[in-house]
Amino acid sequence: MQVMTTNSHKKIVVLGTGGTIAGKAQDGADNIGYKAGEVGVDQLLAAIPGLQRGPCQVVTEQVAQLDSKDMSFAVWQQLAARVQTLLADADVQGIVITHGTDTLEETAYFLHALLDPGKAVVLTCAMRPASSAAPDGPQNVLDAVAVATAPGARGVVAVCAGTIHSAVDVQKMHTYRVDAFGSGDAGPIGYVEEGVVRLVRNWPSAPVSYAPEAIEKIVNLAVWPWVEIVMNYAGARGAIVKALMNQPQNSSASGDEPVLKGLVVAATGNGTVHQDLEEALLEAKHSGVAVVRATRCPMGRVISPPDARFPDSGGLSPVKARIALMLTLAVHS
């Protein structure tokens, strides 16, 4: 742990998890051939000019050090437990989490769905490694700290390229640009302009506030409910669903539950599903597997008719719908 001192007793705690923001390449001109999660969070923040001049102490902690494509349930549990503890600390003004871009939207939604922070929990990232000749991470961290210290800031948000996104809406929209994230048709929460936060809509609040015992159950869960995502497309068949249903009941290395508990279908358009795939999903549903429809469209949401065979995701993307279903199954198991 490293503390960057100021005159304030209030703290911003920066939790490092690795990612491109902590990545290194051999050449400063190389923004794709790097290894993620190579630079410690204390070293990363020590190199950012002006960070120490904020209104709060900046405290760093290394929670994980990985490429976010390899994000695991175990790291989520560790992160959630630490965030929950820090939120209860009166001296903590807000929390910043440095994270890889690939699964940032999933971690953000997990924390949003599990917790209901009365303070700001800000995930930030970079599209260029720390070794880049022009890294974007330092400015993103400065912006994230500005959001975490903003009066009235609350909820789980993501900050990238000067834009503040809700955990519910944020989605990686581009493979390479530094402004890789968007909020779909919901639009961003606001912007950070020269260290000043300008809101265009309200801070988010969690749709479900889990009881402390439910949160503790999830944080200490040894075996997670097994939920998979299947996609609808031209010529889609039900074979993948049947294969999942027929998997041997052996625990996997990732800690998934050995029996399939849920399926999220990334449907086409307004939740449409090929008839062959739909038949297989209905069979799975009748066998006790929870089935939820989302859409693979990056904007809009599924609007279900009264006679819909499967519930929709309530506007969540397929990856976030999977998290919501896993949490529901875990809490009520």
Rosetta blueprint (number, residue, H / E / L):
1 M L
2 Q E
3 V E
4 M E
5 T L
6 T L
7 N L
8 S L
9 H L
10 K L
11 K E
12 I E
13 V E
14 V E
15 L E
16 G E
17 T E
18 G E
19 G L
20 T H
21 I H
22 A H
23 G L
24 K E
25 A L
26 Q L
27 D L
28 G L
29 A L
30 D L
31 N L
32 I L
33 G L
34 Y L
35 K E
36 A L
37 G L
38 E L
39 V L
40 G L
41 V H
42 D H
43 Q H
44 L H
45 L H
46 A H
47 A L
48 I L
49 P L
50 G L
51 L H
52 Q H
53 R H
54 G L
55 P L
56 C L
57 Q E
58 V E
59 V E
60 T E
61 E E
62 Q E
63 V E
64 A E
65 Q E
66 L E
67 D L
68 S H
69 K H
70 D H
71 M L
72 S L
73 F H
74 A H
75 V H
76 W H
77 Q H
78 Q H
79 L H
80 A H
81 A H
82 R H
83 V H
84 Q H
85 T H
86 L H
87 L H
88 A L
89 D L
90 A L
91 D L
92 V E
93 Q E
94 G E
95 I E
96 V E
97 I E
98 T E
99 H L
100 G L
101 T L
102 D L
103 T L
104 L H
105 E H
106 E H
107 T H
108 A H
109 Y H
110 F H
111 L H
112 H H
113 A H
114 L H
115 L L
116 D L
117 P L
118 G L
119 K L
120 A E
121 V E
122 V E
123 L E
124 T E
125 C L
126 A L
127 M L
128 R L
129 P L
130 A L
131 S L
132 S L
133 A L
134 A L
135 P L
136 D L
137 G H
138 P H
139 Q H
140 N H
141 V H
142 L H
143 D H
144 A H
145 V H
146 A H
147 V H
148 A H
149 T L
150 A L
151 P L
152 G L
153 A L
154 R L
155 G E
156 V E
157 V E
158 A E
159 V E
160 C E
161 A L
162 G L
163 T E
164 I E
165 H E
166 S E
167 A L
168 V L
169 D L
170 V L
171 Q E
172 K E
173 M L
174 H L
175 T L
176 Y L
177 R L
178 V L
179 D L
180 A L
181 F E
182 G E
183 S L
184 G H
185 D H
186 A H
187 G L
188 P L
189 I L
190 G E
191 Y E
192 V E
193 E E
194 E L
195 G L
196 V E
197 V E
198 R E
199 L E
200 V L
201 R L
202 N L
203 W L
204 P L
205 S L
206 A L
207 P L
208 V L
209 S L
210 Y L
211 A L
212 P H
213 E H
214 A H
215 I H
216 E H
217 K H
218 I H
219 V H
220 N L
221 L L
222 A L
223 V L
224 W E
225 P E
226 W E
227 V E
228 E E
229 I E
230 V E
231 M E
232 N L
233 Y L
234 A L
235 G L
236 A L
237 R L
238 G L
239 A H
240 I H
241 V H
242 K H
243 A H
244 L H
245 M H
246 N L
247 Q L
248 P L
249 Q L
250 N L
251 S L
252 S L
253 A L
254 S L
255 G L
256 D E
257 E E
258 P E
259 V E
260 L E
261 K E
262 G E
263 L E
264 V E
265 V E
266 A E
267 A E
268 T E
269 G L
270 N L
271 G L
272 T E
273 V L
274 H L
275 Q H
276 D H
277 L H
278 E H
279 E H
280 A H
281 L H
282 L H
283 E H
284 A H
285 K H
286 H H
287 S L
288 G L
289 V L
290 A E
291 V E
292 V E
293 R E
294 A E
295 T E
296 R L
297 C L
298 P L
299 M L
300 G L
301 R L
302 V L
303 I L
304 S L
305 P L
306 P L
307 D L
308 A L
309 R L
310 F L
311 P L
312 D E
313 S L
314 G L
315 G L
316 L L
317 S L
318 P H
319 V H
320 K H
321 A H
322 R H
323 I H
324 A H
325 L H
326 M H
327 L H
328 T H
329 L H
330 A H
331 V H
332 H H
333 S L
